[in-house]
Amino acid sequence: MTVKNTDRCAVVTGGARGIGEAIVERLHRDGFGGIAVVDMDIAAARRTAERFGGGDCAVRAYACNVADRDQVDEVFAAIERELGPVSVLVNNAGITRDGMFHKMDNAQWDSVMAVNLDGVCNTCRAVIAGMRARGYGKIVNLASVSAFGNVGQTNYGASKAAVIGFTKCLARESAAKNITVNAVAPSYVDTEMLRAVPEQTMQRFLDAIPAHRLAQPSEIAAVVSFLCGDDSSFVNGECIVVSGGSYT
Ligand SMILES: NC(=O)c1ccc[n+]([C@@H]2O[C@H](COP(=O)([O-])OP(=O)(O)OC[C@H]3O[C@@H](n4cnc5c(N)ncnc54)[C@H](O)[C@@H]3O)[C@@H](O)[C@H]2O)c1
């Protein structure tokens, strides 16, 4: 039996703004029947859901801190009740708390690990048994080229490198159940996350990008869309770098 996107429910964490919002927009265009916008910022998540909901696509906002395991379990149970079984999970929620390692405090380390790494574990745990039972699933994790090294990001780089390792291991465990698990590693994308970067540092970043510009969120969403669709059925355990030629 062929299952169409219209019969599938997708979850996008951190879907309220930035890359996540662009992913919601793209999956809406791809014809998903239900999209859950899961975010700590419920007001922004509602605005995103309102923008893209309607017609044949039910887009709903859910307040959730992905670092909180119990909250994730509750919210994913609500999503499955209201929108149906989760076929696609995009782990996009992420934070930075940059600083040189010798000055980094415990809170900077712990918060980044809790959201960027534990968050991915919590949401995957909430969906993996159902995906295995149904014999279908697509999981896409947002990593970063910082996993390959960046000044001031030992916490963030370590969390994203761990996400890439997690992705590759879960892909091997899940492939026989028709589940793909892939990662996307962008370089610098024009979102709120970069607003904290000082102008001089930003110029240094731009100088190092062969394309001489930041990525647009839609350019990351396009790659995520491919990994969420059936055209990527034999792509598994990959980390696709989207860097305008910076990391080749
Ligand atoms: N912007 C970049 O240059 C860049 C580069 C590489 C990778 N990334 C990754 O892409 C993803 C999205 O980045 P962005 O630039 O759109 O970020 P952003 O800061 O613009 O948006 C992140 C969204 O995640 C939500 N969020 C944060 N913590 C959360 C939590 N604990 N639970 C639920 N929601 C939470 C925020 O409310 C926000 O809506 C992140 O994983 C980030 O690490 C971004």
The ligand as a Gaussian input file, in Angstrom:
#p B3LYP/6-31G(d) Opt

LIG

0 1
 N       21.686000      29.569000      12.524000
 C       22.793000      28.916000      12.246000
 O       23.777000      29.508000      11.768000
 C       22.904000      27.427000      12.471000
 C       24.029000      26.768000      11.955000
 C       24.165000      25.397000      12.146000
 C       23.201000      24.688000      12.836000
 N       22.122000      25.354000      13.337000
 C       21.136000      24.532000      14.086000
 O       19.874000      24.657000      13.479000
 C       18.833000      24.576000      14.464000
 C       17.917000      25.783000      14.360000
 O       18.700000      26.959000      14.508000
 P       18.111000      28.433000      14.288000
 O       19.247000      29.245000      13.798000
 O       16.838000      28.385000      13.517000
 O       17.848000      28.825000      15.820000
 P       16.848000      29.929000      16.444000
 O       17.498000      30.311000      17.723000
 O       16.526000      30.987000      15.462000
 O       15.522000      29.078000      16.717000
 C       15.538000      27.988000      17.605000
 C       14.123000      27.633000      17.997000
 O       14.224000      26.543000      18.934000
 C       13.425000      26.849000      20.078000
 N       14.007000      26.202000      21.249000
 C       15.161000      26.508000      21.885000
 N       15.349000      25.710000      22.933000
 C       14.286000      24.871000      22.989000
 C       13.912000      23.817000      23.855000
 N       14.633000      23.481000      24.926000
 N       12.755000      23.142000      23.589000
 C       11.994000      23.484000      22.527000
 N       12.289000      24.488000      21.688000
 C       13.424000      25.164000      21.915000
 C       13.442000      28.373000      20.198000
 O       12.347000      28.870000      20.951000
 C       13.392000      28.776000      18.724000
 O       12.066000      28.871000      18.255000
 C       19.558000      24.455000      15.811000
 O       19.652000      23.095000      16.187000
 C       20.931000      25.012000      15.512000
 O       21.905000      24.495000      16.394000
 C       21.945000      26.697000      13.174000

